[in-house]
Amino acid sequence: MPRYIALLRGVSPMNCKMPELKAAFESAGFSNVKTLLSSGNVAFDARSAAIATLERKAEDAMEKALGRSFYTIIRSQQHLKELLEEDPFPGLGADPAAKRVVSFLREAPAKTALPAPVSGAQMLGVIGAEVFSTYLPSSDGPVFMRLIEKTFGKDITTRTWDTVRKCAAA
């Protein structure tokens, strides 16, 4: 059975308990469910299905079990492993000292002009339905998130490259 990773937008230990989130995914019929890092990453096994179907199923299960749902973007574990193996950051000109982040969309966006770098935050490129960005910590806070949301809207969720690695290994 294929393994998938659900990347939920807006989850934190303050608004969702991981055992309850795990139970919600199990109630949807997913198996071998594991939550990761208390920030809305859920690994699970499921029969092969369209990703959009799995996303709806997860959101419906959360609504029923938790009384709310979180915007859900799903990738296969294999896709994340391939993404890590390909590592597009060097080819996109990433500063080796910068923090790497990947923003996930449900679908590949229409061609979009990327904004100019701001306060050490830079969107490097879009490959498929993923946006690759870097940032240097700054007193201006999470500038890269403001850039991403201004460019692509809020129907997106972002993970550090290290978190993507942990999700792929789950």
Stockholm file with secondary structure:
# STOCKHOLM 1.0

chainA/1-170         MPRYIALLRGVSPMNCKMPELKAAFESAGFSNVKTLLSSGNVAFDARSAAIATLERKAEDAMEKALGRSFYTIIRSQQHLKELLEEDPFPGLGADPAAKRVVSFLREAPAKTALPAPVSGAQMLGVIGAEVFSTYLPSSDGPVFMRLIEKTFGKDITTRTWDTVRKCAAA
#=GR chainA/1-170 SS CCEEEEEETTCCTTTCCHHHHHHHHHHTTCEEEEEETTTTEEEEECCSCCHHHHHHHHHHHHHHHHSSCCCEEEEEHHHHHHHHHHCCTGGGTCCTTSEEEEEECSSCCCCCCCCCCBTTEEEEEEETTEEEEEECCCTTCSHHHHHHHHHHCSSCEEEEHHHHHHHHHC
#=GC SS_cons         CCEEEEEETTCCTTTCCHHHHHHHHHHTTCEEEEEETTTTEEEEECCSCCHHHHHHHHHHHHHHHHSSCCCEEEEEHHHHHHHHHHCCTGGGTCCTTSEEEEEECSSCCCCCCCCCCBTTEEEEEEETTEEEEEECCCTTCSHHHHHHHHHHCSSCEEEEHHHHHHHHHC
//
